[in-house]
Amino acid sequence: MTGPTNTASTADRPQSYSSPLQTPRPHLGHAVASEWTKLISVRSTVWTLGSLVLLVVGVGVLAVSETRSSDYQQVPLTAPALFGLLVGQIPVMVLGVLTITSEYGTGMIRTTLTAAPDRARVLTAKYLVFAGAAFAAVTGSVTTVGLASAILRGGAGAGAHGSGEWAHALAGCVYVTLLGVLALAIGAMLRHSAGAIAVMLGLVTLPPVIGGMLSMWETLAPLGSVVLRYNAPVALMGLFGLPNADTGNSPDSVTQVLLILLVTGAAVAGSYAVVGRRDV
């Protein structure tokens, strides 16, 4: 004789929950949106990019006010933007570092990587968002100064370089943006704000000093000459159409851009390797 069954019928069993909301598969766009929200939500973005704009536009317009139309027969109309950009590149690098090291400092990186376990996607989103914001700020500032000089000092003979000067200025904006991307990569590998910023300041400010010291010794003079020709300040001077005071001419702009692309690419590749392998 079969005893009574204690199992509930199929009709009485609770059904599995199904959310009425769509749950799309996470992709790079979601990570980009998240990183954009982070970037515009912190005060460091306002302070760094704000100081960049103030330096480039403020110093640039002041330089334009002290020039004449005849001064632009030999230099491009965008040249005054260089004076502020030589200092303004520092806030770009600082923001690049803080874009990732601030999360390590607060521990927020654990939440980020828990919500988005694909570390390569998170890092790619950071690079894309930072590079876009930095490039827009740098290009907008340089364009403002260039237009100011064109309006106020665009007399006969001014802007002798033609449309090429704007292309070179755009390359200069790309160069500064790549410095910021390099700073982000170094920050990702070091995970320490002060250390990464110190490394970037050393990479930008020390080569001219080291090159000058090496040039004092006859055997090391060729190496010193190379260091003096290929560094960030000299590269920006060449891209903005100003001669190198140490060598008497402007180094090849294409070579300067290719060099920063090579260095930045190697650092970015290293950041992917390091972030993907270590614990947070």
C-alpha contacts under 8 A as a table, 3 or more apart, distances in Angstrom:
res1	aa1	res2	aa2	distance
8	A	12	D	6.09
8	A	13	R	6.73
9	S	12	D	5.36
9	S	13	R	6.73
10	T	13	R	5.41
19	S	22	Q	7.53
26	P	30	H	6.39
27	H	30	H	5.65
27	H	31	A	6.87
27	H	121	R	8.00
28	L	31	A	5.09
28	L	32	V	6.14
28	L	121	R	6.11
28	L	122	V	7.88
28	L	125	A	6.78
29	G	32	V	5.02
29	G	33	A	6.18
30	H	33	A	5.15
30	H	34	S	6.24
31	A	34	S	5.05
31	A	35	E	6.16
31	A	116	A	7.76
31	A	121	R	6.99
31	A	122	V	5.98
31	A	125	A	5.71
32	V	35	E	5.14
32	V	36	W	6.03
32	V	122	V	7.94
32	V	125	A	4.72
32	V	126	K	7.14
32	V	128	L	7.41
32	V	129	V	6.50
33	A	36	W	5.11
33	A	37	T	6.25
34	S	37	T	5.20
34	S	38	K	6.40
35	E	38	K	5.00
35	E	39	L	6.11
35	E	125	A	6.51
35	E	126	K	6.04
35	E	129	V	6.69
36	W	39	L	5.06
36	W	40	I	6.29
36	W	129	V	6.04
37	T	40	I	5.51
37	T	41	S	6.03
38	K	41	S	5.16
38	K	42	V	6.66
39	L	42	V	6.09
39	L	45	T	6.46
39	L	99	T	7.26
39	L	130	F	7.87
40	I	43	R	7.90
40	I	45	T	6.59
40	I	46	V	7.89
42	V	45	T	6.05
42	V	46	V	7.53
43	R	46	V	5.26
43	R	47	W	6.27
44	S	47	W	5.09
44	S	48	T	5.92
44	S	95	L	7.09
44	S	98	L	7.86
45	T	48	T	5.37
45	T	49	L	5.88
45	T	50	G	7.73
45	T	95	L	6.62
46	V	49	L	5.58
46	V	50	G	5.35
47	W	50	G	5.09
47	W	51	S	5.90
48	T	51	S	5.24
48	T	52	L	6.24
48	T	91	P	4.88
48	T	92	V	6.70
48	T	94	V	7.28
48	T	95	L	6.21
49	L	52	L	4.89
49	L	53	V	6.27
49	L	91	P	6.66
49	L	92	V	6.88
49	L	95	L	7.86
49	L	134	A	7.54
49	L	137	A	6.76
50	G	53	V	5.24
50	G	54	L	6.20
51	S	54	L	5.01
51	S	55	L	5.97
51	S	88	G	7.29
51	S	91	P	6.96
52	L	55	L	5.24
52	L	56	V	6.12
52	L	85	L	7.61
52	L	88	G	4.71
52	L	89	Q	7.30
52	L	91	P	6.09
52	L	92	V	7.23
52	L	137	A	7.79
52	L	138	V	7.52
53	V	56	V	5.35
53	V	57	V	5.73
53	V	58	G	7.67
53	V	88	G	7.73
53	V	137	A	6.98
53	V	138	V	7.40
53	V	141	S	5.64
54	L	57	V	5.45
54	L	58	G	5.22
54	L	59	V	7.71
55	L	58	G	5.27
55	L	59	V	5.59
55	L	60	G	7.69
55	L	84	G	4.94
55	L	85	L	7.10
55	L	87	V	7.34
55	L	88	G	5.93
56	V	59	V	5.61
56	V	60	G	5.55
56	V	81	A	5.73
56	V	82	L	7.48
56	V	83	F	7.17
56	V	84	G	4.01
56	V	85	L	5.34
56	V	88	G	6.37
56	V	141	S	6.07
56	V	142	V	6.86
56	V	145	V	7.64
57	V	60	G	5.01
57	V	61	V	5.83
57	V	81	A	7.03
57	V	84	G	7.18
57	V	141	S	5.75
57	V	142	V	7.24
57	V	144	T	6.81
57	V	145	V	5.81
58	G	61	V	5.46
58	G	62	L	6.18
58	G	84	G	7.56
59	V	62	L	5.06
59	V	63	A	6.10
59	V	80	P	7.86
59	V	81	A	7.53
59	V	83	F	6.66
59	V	84	G	5.27
60	G	63	A	5.06
60	G	64	V	6.24
60	G	80	P	4.83
60	G	81	A	4.73
60	G	82	L	7.42
60	G	83	F	6.48
60	G	84	G	6.05
60	G	145	V	5.74
61	V	64	V	4.93
61	V	65	S	6.23
61	V	80	P	7.38
61	V	81	A	7.99
61	V	145	V	6.01
61	V	148	A	6.88
61	V	149	S	7.61
62	L	65	S	5.15
62	L	66	E	6.66
63	A	66	E	5.27
63	A	67	T	6.67
63	A	80	P	5.84
64	V	67	T	5.31
64	V	68	R	7.94
64	V	80	P	6.33
64	V	148	A	7.53
64	V	149	S	5.78
64	V	152	L	7.83
64	V	153	R	7.62
67	T	71	D	6.44
67	T	153	R	7.70
68	R	71	D	5.40
68	R	72	Y	7.53
68	R	153	R	6.12
69	S	72	Y	5.75
69	S	73	Q	7.61
69	S	153	R	4.56
69	S	154	G	6.01
69	S	155	G	5.37
69	S	156	A	7.36
69	S	157	G	7.62
69	S	158	A	5.80
70	S	73	Q	5.60
70	S	155	G	7.72
70	S	156	A	7.93
70	S	157	G	6.93
70	S	158	A	6.40
71	D	74	Q	6.70
71	D	75	V	7.05
71	D	158	A	7.50
72	Y	75	V	4.90
72	Y	76	P	5.84
72	Y	77	L	6.16
72	Y	153	R	7.96
72	Y	157	G	7.40
72	Y	158	A	4.71
72	Y	159	G	5.77
72	Y	160	A	7.14
73	Q	76	P	7.55
73	Q	157	G	5.58
73	Q	158	A	4.95
73	Q	159	G	6.23
73	Q	160	A	5.42
74	Q	160	A	6.86
75	V	79	A	6.57
75	V	159	G	7.36
75	V	160	A	7.63
75	V	161	H	7.59
75	V	241	G	6.16
75	V	242	L	6.76
76	P	79	A	5.45
76	P	158	A	7.84
76	P	159	G	5.36
76	P	160	A	6.93
76	P	161	H	6.03
76	P	165	E	5.75
76	P	240	F	7.29
76	P	241	G	6.43
77	L	80	P	7.21
77	L	146	G	5.64
77	L	149	S	5.81
77	L	150	A	6.23
77	L	154	G	7.89
77	L	158	A	7.37
77	L	159	G	5.53
77	L	165	E	7.48
78	T	81	A	5.79
78	T	82	L	7.61
78	T	142	V	7.09
78	T	143	T	7.67
78	T	145	V	6.69
78	T	146	G	4.42
78	T	149	S	7.32
78	T	165	E	7.01
78	T	166	W	7.13
78	T	169	A	6.69
78	T	240	F	6.88
79	A	82	L	5.54
79	A	83	F	7.83
79	A	146	G	7.71
79	A	240	F	5.57
79	A	241	G	6.90
79	A	242	L	7.42
80	P	83	F	5.89
80	P	84	G	7.80
80	P	145	V	6.97
80	P	146	G	7.59
80	P	149	S	7.95
81	A	84	G	5.84
81	A	85	L	6.20
81	A	141	S	7.87
81	A	142	V	5.50
81	A	145	V	5.73
81	A	146	G	7.04
82	L	85	L	4.85
82	L	86	L	6.04
82	L	236	L	7.33
82	L	237	M	7.19
82	L	240	F	6.79
83	F	86	L	5.64
83	F	87	V	7.43
84	G	87	V	5.59
84	G	88	G	5.74
85	L	88	G	4.36
85	L	89	Q	5.69
86	L	89	Q	5.91
86	L	90	I	7.97
86	L	233	P	6.64
86	L	236	L	7.70
87	V	90	I	5.84
88	G	91	P	5.79
88	G	92	V	6.95
89	Q	92	V	5.16
89	Q	93	M	6.39
89	Q	176	V	6.04
89	Q	179	L	7.79
89	Q	180	G	7.97
90	I	93	M	5.16
90	I	94	V	6.17
90	I	201	L	7.64
91	P	94	V	4.92
91	P	95	L	6.09
92	V	95	L	5.24
92	V	96	G	6.22
92	V	134	A	6.68
92	V	176	V	7.53
92	V	177	T	7.32
92	V	179	L	7.72
92	V	180	G	5.38
93	M	96	G	4.95
93	M	97	V	6.33
93	M	179	L	6.29
93	M	180	G	4.30
93	M	181	V	7.68
93	M	182	L	7.92
93	M	183	A	5.41
93	M	184	L	7.63
93	M	197	I	7.39
93	M	200	M	7.17
94	V	97	V	5.21
94	V	98	L	6.21
94	V	180	G	7.57
94	V	183	A	7.36
94	V	197	I	6.20
95	L	98	L	5.01
95	L	99	T	5.93
95	L	180	G	7.32
96	G	99	T	5.30
96	G	100	I	7.55
96	G	130	F	6.91
96	G	180	G	4.93
96	G	181	V	6.13
96	G	182	L	7.75
96	G	183	A	5.26
96	G	184	L	4.40
96	G	187	G	7.74
97	V	100	I	6.15
97	V	101	T	6.06
97	V	180	G	7.70
97	V	183	A	5.22
97	V	184	L	4.61
97	V	185	A	7.77
97	V	186	I	7.30
97	V	187	G	4.91
97	V	188	A	7.80
97	V	193	S	6.31
97	V	196	A	6.51
97	V	197	I	6.62
98	L	101	T	5.00
98	L	102	S	5.12
98	L	184	L	7.57
98	L	187	G	7.51
98	L	193	S	6.39
99	T	102	S	6.42
99	T	103	E	7.70
99	T	126	K	7.33
99	T	130	F	7.47
99	T	184	L	6.79
100	I	103	E	5.61
100	I	104	Y	6.91
100	I	126	K	7.77
100	I	184	L	6.78
100	I	187	G	6.48
100	I	188	A	6.20
100	I	191	R	7.59
101	T	104	Y	5.01
101	T	105	G	6.11
101	T	187	G	5.81
101	T	188	A	6.74
101	T	191	R	5.17
101	T	192	H	5.71
101	T	193	S	5.46
102	S	105	G	4.98
102	S	106	T	6.28
102	S	193	S	7.09
103	E	106	T	5.32
103	E	107	G	5.75
103	E	108	M	4.79
103	E	109	I	4.91
104	Y	107	G	5.06
104	Y	108	M	6.44
104	Y	109	I	5.50
104	Y	191	R	6.19
104	Y	192	H	7.60
104	Y	280	V	7.80
105	G	108	M	7.78
105	G	191	R	7.87
105	G	192	H	7.36
106	T	109	I	7.74
107	G	110	R	5.98
107	G	111	T	7.73
108	M	111	T	5.29
108	M	112	T	6.35
109	I	112	T	4.91
109	I	113	L	6.10
109	I	280	V	7.20
110	R	113	L	5.31
110	R	114	T	6.01
110	R	280	V	6.62
111	T	114	T	5.04
111	T	115	A	6.15
112	T	115	A	5.33
112	T	116	A	6.01
112	T	117	P	7.92
113	L	116	A	4.81
113	L	117	P	4.79
113	L	118	D	7.28
113	L	119	R	6.69
113	L	122	V	7.82
114	T	117	P	5.52
116	A	119	R	7.17
116	A	122	V	7.01
118	D	121	R	5.46
118	D	122	V	6.53
119	R	122	V	5.07
119	R	123	L	6.13
119	R	275	V	7.08
119	R	276	G	6.13
120	A	123	L	5.17
120	A	124	T	6.02
120	A	272	Y	6.42
120	A	275	V	7.98
120	A	276	G	6.89
121	R	124	T	5.06
121	R	125	A	6.14
122	V	125	A	5.16
122	V	126	K	6.35
123	L	126	K	5.07
123	L	127	Y	6.32
123	L	272	Y	7.42
124	T	127	Y	5.12
124	T	128	L	6.20
125	A	128	L	5.12
125	A	129	V	6.04
126	K	129	V	5.33
126	K	130	F	5.94
127	Y	130	F	5.37
127	Y	131	A	5.85
127	Y	181	V	6.73
127	Y	184	L	7.60
128	L	131	A	5.29
128	L	132	G	6.06
129	V	132	G	5.29
129	V	133	A	6.22
130	F	133	A	5.24
130	F	134	A	5.96
130	F	181	V	7.59
131	A	134	A	5.21
131	A	135	F	5.86
131	A	177	T	6.24
131	A	178	L	7.74
131	A	180	G	7.54
131	A	181	V	6.57
132	G	135	F	5.29
132	G	136	A	6.11
133	A	136	A	5.25
133	A	137	A	6.25
134	A	137	A	5.20
134	A	138	V	6.09
134	A	177	T	5.95
134	A	180	G	7.65
135	F	138	V	5.20
135	F	139	T	5.83
135	F	173	C	6.55
135	F	174	V	6.74
135	F	177	T	5.56
136	A	139	T	5.27
136	A	140	G	5.86
137	A	140	G	5.24
137	A	141	S	6.16
138	V	141	S	5.26
138	V	142	V	6.20
138	V	173	C	5.87
138	V	176	V	7.74
138	V	177	T	7.67
139	T	142	V	5.20
139	T	143	T	5.93
139	T	170	L	6.95
139	T	173	C	5.75
140	G	143	T	5.15
140	G	144	T	6.14
141	S	144	T	5.18
141	S	145	V	6.50
142	V	145	V	5.26
142	V	146	G	6.12
142	V	169	A	7.59
142	V	173	C	7.81
143	T	146	G	4.96
143	T	147	L	6.01
144	T	147	L	5.24
144	T	148	A	6.13
145	V	148	A	4.99
145	V	149	S	6.24
146	G	149	S	5.25
146	G	150	A	6.13
147	L	150	A	4.91
147	L	151	I	6.03
148	A	151	I	5.20
148	A	152	L	5.95
148	A	153	R	7.94
149	S	152	L	5.20
149	S	153	R	5.17
149	S	154	G	6.53
150	A	153	R	5.49
150	A	154	G	4.36
150	A	159	G	7.84
151	I	154	G	5.62
153	R	158	A	7.29
154	G	157	G	7.96
154	G	158	A	5.35
154	G	159	G	6.99
155	G	158	A	5.52
157	G	160	A	6.05
159	G	162	G	5.71
159	G	165	E	7.94
161	H	164	G	5.97
161	H	165	E	5.62
162	G	165	E	6.09
162	G	166	W	7.92
163	S	166	W	5.53
163	S	167	A	6.74
164	G	167	A	5.03
164	G	168	H	6.21
165	E	168	H	5.10
165	E	169	A	6.11
165	E	240	F	7.25
165	E	241	G	7.42
166	W	169	A	4.93
166	W	170	L	6.10
167	A	170	L	5.03
167	A	171	A	6.31
168	H	171	A	4.95
168	H	172	G	6.27
168	H	239	L	5.31
168	H	240	F	6.13
168	H	241	G	7.71
169	A	172	G	4.87
169	A	173	C	6.35
169	A	239	L	6.33
169	A	240	F	5.59
170	L	173	C	5.01
170	L	174	V	6.33
171	A	174	V	4.97
171	A	175	Y	6.14
171	A	239	L	6.74
171	A	257	V	7.70
172	G	175	Y	4.90
172	G	176	V	6.37
172	G	236	L	5.94
172	G	239	L	5.54
172	G	240	F	6.80
173	C	176	V	5.27
173	C	177	T	6.20
174	V	177	T	5.00
174	V	178	L	6.12
175	Y	178	L	5.13
175	Y	179	L	6.41
175	Y	236	L	7.67
175	Y	257	V	6.54
175	Y	260	I	7.19
176	V	179	L	5.03
176	V	180	G	6.53
177	T	180	G	5.09
177	T	181	V	6.34
178	L	181	V	4.84
178	L	182	L	6.02
178	L	260	I	7.09
178	L	261	L	7.28
178	L	264	T	6.74
179	L	182	L	4.98
179	L	183	A	6.22
179	L	260	I	7.69
179	L	264	T	7.53
180	G	183	A	4.93
180	G	184	L	6.28
181	V	184	L	5.00
181	V	185	A	6.27
181	V	264	T	7.03
181	V	268	V	7.96
182	L	185	A	5.08
182	L	186	I	6.25
182	L	263	V	7.86
182	L	264	T	5.03
182	L	267	A	6.45
182	L	268	V	7.06
183	A	186	I	5.12
183	A	187	G	6.04
183	A	196	A	7.03
183	A	197	I	7.39
183	A	200	M	6.26
184	L	187	G	4.97
184	L	188	A	6.14
185	A	188	A	5.07
185	A	189	M	6.42
185	A	264	T	7.91
185	A	267	A	5.73
185	A	268	V	5.21
185	A	270	G	7.72
185	A	271	S	5.45
186	I	189	M	5.14
186	I	190	L	6.06
186	I	196	A	5.97
186	I	267	A	6.79
186	I	271	S	7.18
187	G	190	L	5.16
187	G	191	R	5.33
187	G	192	H	6.43
187	G	193	S	6.70
187	G	196	A	5.20
187	G	197	I	7.92
188	A	191	R	5.41
188	A	271	S	5.81
188	A	275	V	6.95
189	M	270	G	7.56
189	M	271	S	5.44
189	M	274	V	6.23
189	M	275	V	7.00
190	L	195	G	7.20
190	L	196	A	6.37
191	R	196	A	7.71
192	H	195	G	5.45
192	H	196	A	6.05
193	S	196	A	5.36
193	S	197	I	6.10
194	A	197	I	5.23
194	A	198	A	6.05
195	G	198	A	5.13
195	G	199	V	6.26
196	A	199	V	5.09
196	A	200	M	6.31
197	I	200	M	5.14
197	I	201	L	6.14
198	A	201	L	5.15
198	A	202	G	6.11
199	V	202	G	5.10
199	V	203	L	6.23
200	M	203	L	5.02
200	M	204	V	6.30
201	L	204	V	5.23
201	L	205	T	5.86
201	L	206	L	7.80
202	G	205	T	5.35
202	G	206	L	5.19
202	G	207	P	7.91
203	L	206	L	6.03
203	L	207	P	6.76
204	V	207	P	6.75
204	V	231	N	7.02
204	V	232	A	5.73
204	V	233	P	7.28
205	T	208	P	6.64
205	T	209	V	7.40
206	L	209	V	5.22
206	L	210	I	5.98
207	P	210	I	4.99
207	P	211	G	5.77
207	P	227	V	6.09
207	P	228	L	6.81
207	P	231	N	6.31
208	P	211	G	5.07
208	P	212	G	6.15
208	P	227	V	6.87
208	P	228	L	5.36
208	P	231	N	7.17
209	V	212	G	5.19
209	V	213	M	6.32
210	I	213	M	5.09
210	I	214	L	6.13
210	I	224	G	7.27
210	I	227	V	7.55
211	G	214	L	5.16
211	G	215	S	6.15
211	G	223	L	7.48
211	G	224	G	4.13
211	G	225	S	6.42
211	G	226	V	7.59
211	G	227	V	5.03
211	G	228	L	5.07
212	G	215	S	5.16
212	G	216	M	6.81
212	G	224	G	6.33
212	G	228	L	7.07
213	M	216	M	5.48
213	M	217	W	7.72
213	M	224	G	7.31
214	L	217	W	5.84
214	L	220	L	5.48
214	L	221	A	5.75
214	L	223	L	7.00
214	L	224	G	4.69
215	S	218	E	6.89
215	S	220	L	6.22
215	S	221	A	4.04
215	S	222	P	7.27
215	S	223	L	7.57
215	S	224	G	4.78
215	S	225	S	6.61
216	M	220	L	7.74
216	M	221	A	6.60
217	W	220	L	5.38
217	W	221	A	5.77
218	E	221	A	5.10
219	T	222	P	7.39
220	L	223	L	5.42
220	L	224	G	6.22
221	A	224	G	4.91
221	A	225	S	6.10
222	P	225	S	5.09
222	P	226	V	6.46
223	L	226	V	5.17
223	L	227	V	6.34
224	G	227	V	5.11
224	G	228	L	6.13
225	S	228	L	5.08
225	S	229	R	6.22
226	V	229	R	5.16
226	V	230	Y	6.15
227	V	230	Y	5.38
227	V	231	N	6.57
228	L	231	N	6.59
228	L	234	V	7.57
228	L	246	D	7.31
229	R	234	V	6.38
229	R	235	A	7.80
229	R	244	N	7.70
229	R	246	D	7.97
229	R	247	T	7.35
229	R	251	P	6.43
230	Y	234	V	6.57
230	Y	235	A	6.49
230	Y	251	P	7.57
230	Y	256	Q	6.70
231	N	234	V	5.61
231	N	235	A	5.93
232	A	235	A	5.03
232	A	236	L	6.25
233	P	236	L	5.29
233	P	237	M	6.31
234	V	237	M	5.00
234	V	238	G	6.19
234	V	244	N	6.38
234	V	251	P	7.93
235	A	238	G	5.16
235	A	239	L	6.16
235	A	251	P	7.29
235	A	253	S	7.01
235	A	256	Q	5.86
236	L	239	L	5.01
236	L	240	F	6.10
237	M	240	F	5.25
237	M	241	G	6.25
237	M	242	L	5.00
237	M	243	P	6.67
237	M	244	N	6.95
237	M	250	S	7.59
238	G	241	G	5.11
238	G	242	L	5.44
238	G	243	P	6.21
238	G	244	N	7.07
238	G	250	S	4.95
238	G	251	P	6.17
238	G	252	D	7.51
238	G	253	S	6.23
239	L	242	L	7.57
239	L	253	S	5.78
241	G	250	S	7.56
242	L	250	S	6.89
243	P	248	G	6.22
243	P	249	N	4.86
243	P	250	S	4.68
244	N	247	T	5.62
244	N	248	G	5.39
244	N	249	N	5.23
244	N	250	S	5.25
244	N	251	P	7.56
245	A	248	G	5.32
245	A	249	N	7.40
247	T	250	S	7.78
250	S	253	S	7.85
251	P	255	T	7.81
251	P	256	Q	7.46
252	D	255	T	5.34
252	D	256	Q	6.42
253	S	256	Q	5.05
253	S	257	V	6.28
254	V	257	V	5.23
254	V	258	L	6.10
255	T	258	L	5.05
255	T	259	L	6.01
256	Q	259	L	5.14
256	Q	260	I	6.45
257	V	260	I	5.31
257	V	261	L	6.12
258	L	261	L	4.95
258	L	262	L	6.09
259	L	262	L	5.11
259	L	263	V	6.26
260	I	263	V	5.13
260	I	264	T	5.86
261	L	264	T	5.19
261	L	265	G	5.79
262	L	265	G	5.15
262	L	266	A	6.21
263	V	266	A	5.28
263	V	267	A	6.32
264	T	267	A	5.07
264	T	268	V	6.05
265	G	268	V	5.11
265	G	269	A	6.14
266	A	269	A	5.17
266	A	270	G	6.19
267	A	270	G	4.97
267	A	271	S	6.17
268	V	271	S	5.02
268	V	272	Y	6.44
269	A	272	Y	5.29
269	A	273	A	6.43
270	G	273	A	5.10
270	G	274	V	6.13
271	S	274	V	5.15
271	S	275	V	5.87
272	Y	275	V	5.39
272	Y	276	G	5.88
273	A	276	G	5.37
273	A	277	R	6.38
274	V	277	R	5.43
274	V	278	R	6.25
275	V	278	R	5.87
275	V	279	D	7.95
